[in-house]
């Protein structure tokens, strides 16, 4: 059973989806994004399954490039910002 992330945090849907995708072995945007942030998420007490490969950041960019080469860079940066926002909100929630 996968841990559910608080729905009060921005980007919780992506984190939940990424955790489920990693557990199922699926290579998705969400899975790679959660794998990139895994150390920070684990430090917050969120259980993150192993997966995402050795370089999930490269895998995420490659996946985005396959879907839309012209927008891969912008989309990658937007996803990373979303994950940073989630982690900051979760850190704030645990210190409040």
C-alpha positions as a Markdown table, in Angstrom:
| # | Residue | x | y | z |
|---|---|---|---|---|
| 1 | Unk | 0.0 | 0.0 | 0.0 |
| 2 | Unk | 1.5 | 3.3 | -1.1 |
| 3 | Unk | 1.5 | 6.3 | 1.3 |
| 4 | Unk | -0.8 | 9.2 | 0.2 |
| 5 | Unk | 0.6 | 12.7 | 0.2 |
| 6 | Unk | -1.4 | 15.5 | 1.9 |
| 7 | Unk | -3.8 | 16.9 | -0.6 |
| 8 | Unk | -3.3 | 20.3 | 1.0 |
| 9 | Unk | 0.1 | 20.7 | -0.6 |
| 10 | Unk | 0.7 | 22.1 | -4.1 |
| 11 | Unk | 1.6 | 19.4 | -6.6 |
| 12 | Unk | 0.5 | 16.5 | -4.4 |
| 13 | Unk | -1.2 | 14.9 | -7.4 |
| 14 | Unk | 2.2 | 14.6 | -9.2 |
| 15 | Unk | 3.9 | 13.2 | -6.2 |
| 16 | Unk | 1.1 | 10.7 | -5.6 |
| 17 | Unk | 1.2 | 9.6 | -9.2 |
| 18 | Unk | 5.0 | 9.4 | -9.3 |
| 19 | Unk | 5.1 | 7.2 | -6.2 |
| 20 | Unk | 2.5 | 4.9 | -7.7 |
| 21 | Unk | 4.3 | 4.8 | -11.1 |
| 22 | Unk | 7.7 | 4.1 | -9.5 |
| 23 | Unk | 6.1 | 1.3 | -7.5 |
| 24 | Unk | 4.6 | -0.2 | -10.7 |
| 25 | Unk | 7.8 | 0.3 | -12.7 |
| 26 | Unk | 6.3 | 2.8 | -15.1 |
| 27 | Unk | 8.6 | 5.3 | -16.8 |
| 28 | Unk | 6.4 | 8.5 | -16.6 |
| 29 | Unk | 7.0 | 12.2 | -16.1 |
| 30 | Unk | 5.8 | 11.9 | -12.6 |
| 31 | Unk | 7.9 | 8.9 | -11.8 |
| 32 | Unk | 11.1 | 10.5 | -13.0 |
| 33 | Unk | 10.2 | 13.8 | -11.2 |
| 34 | Unk | 9.7 | 11.9 | -7.9 |
| 35 | Unk | 12.9 | 9.9 | -8.4 |
| 36 | Unk | 14.8 | 13.2 | -8.9 |
| 37 | Unk | 13.4 | 14.5 | -5.6 |
| 38 | Unk | 13.6 | 11.2 | -3.8 |
| 39 | Unk | 16.3 | 12.2 | -1.2 |
| 40 | Unk | 14.4 | 15.4 | -0.3 |
| 41 | Unk | 11.1 | 13.5 | -0.2 |
| 42 | Unk | 12.5 | 10.8 | 2.0 |
| 43 | Unk | 13.9 | 13.4 | 4.4 |
| 44 | Unk | 10.3 | 14.6 | 4.7 |
| 45 | Unk | 9.2 | 11.1 | 5.7 |
| 46 | Unk | 7.6 | 10.3 | 2.4 |
| 47 | Unk | 8.3 | 6.7 | 1.3 |
| 48 | Unk | 9.6 | 6.7 | -2.2 |
| 49 | Unk | 10.0 | 3.4 | -4.0 |
| 50 | Unk | 13.3 | 2.7 | -5.8 |
| 51 | Unk | 13.3 | 3.3 | -9.5 |
| 52 | Unk | 13.6 | 5.9 | -12.1 |
| 53 | Unk | 17.0 | 4.7 | -13.3 |
| 54 | Unk | 20.5 | 6.0 | -12.5 |
| 55 | Unk | 19.9 | 9.5 | -14.0 |
| 56 | Unk | 16.2 | 10.3 | -13.7 |
| 57 | Unk | 16.8 | 13.9 | -14.6 |
| 58 | Unk | 18.2 | 12.8 | -18.0 |
| 59 | Unk | 15.4 | 10.3 | -18.5 |
| 60 | Unk | 12.8 | 13.0 | -17.7 |
| 61 | Unk | 14.3 | 15.4 | -20.2 |
| 62 | Unk | 14.5 | 12.6 | -22.9 |
| 63 | Unk | 10.9 | 11.7 | -22.4 |
| 64 | Unk | 9.8 | 15.3 | -22.7 |
| 65 | Unk | 12.0 | 15.7 | -25.8 |
| 66 | Unk | 10.3 | 12.7 | -27.4 |
| 67 | Unk | 6.8 | 14.3 | -26.8 |
| 68 | Unk | 7.6 | 17.9 | -27.8 |
| 69 | Unk | 11.2 | 18.7 | -28.7 |
| 70 | Unk | 10.5 | 22.4 | -28.9 |
| 71 | Unk | 9.1 | 22.7 | -25.4 |
| 72 | Unk | 11.1 | 20.1 | -23.5 |
| 73 | Unk | 13.4 | 22.6 | -21.8 |
| 74 | Unk | 10.5 | 24.8 | -20.6 |
| 75 | Unk | 8.4 | 21.9 | -19.5 |
| 76 | Unk | 11.3 | 20.3 | -17.7 |
| 77 | Unk | 12.0 | 23.5 | -15.7 |
| 78 | Unk | 8.3 | 23.9 | -14.9 |
| 79 | Unk | 8.1 | 20.4 | -13.5 |
| 80 | Unk | 11.3 | 20.9 | -11.4 |
| 81 | Unk | 9.8 | 24.2 | -10.1 |
| 82 | Unk | 6.6 | 22.4 | -9.2 |
| 83 | Unk | 8.5 | 19.7 | -7.2 |
| 84 | Unk | 10.6 | 22.4 | -5.4 |
| 85 | Unk | 7.3 | 24.2 | -4.5 |
| 86 | Unk | 5.9 | 20.9 | -3.1 |
| 87 | Unk | 9.0 | 20.2 | -1.1 |
| 88 | Unk | 9.1 | 23.7 | 0.4 |
| 89 | Unk | 5.4 | 23.5 | 1.3 |
| 90 | Unk | 5.9 | 20.1 | 2.9 |
| 91 | Unk | 8.9 | 21.3 | 4.8 |
| 92 | Unk | 7.0 | 24.3 | 6.0 |
| 93 | Unk | 4.0 | 22.1 | 7.1 |
| 94 | Unk | 6.3 | 19.9 | 9.1 |
| 95 | Unk | 7.9 | 22.8 | 11.0 |
| 96 | Unk | 4.6 | 24.6 | 11.7 |
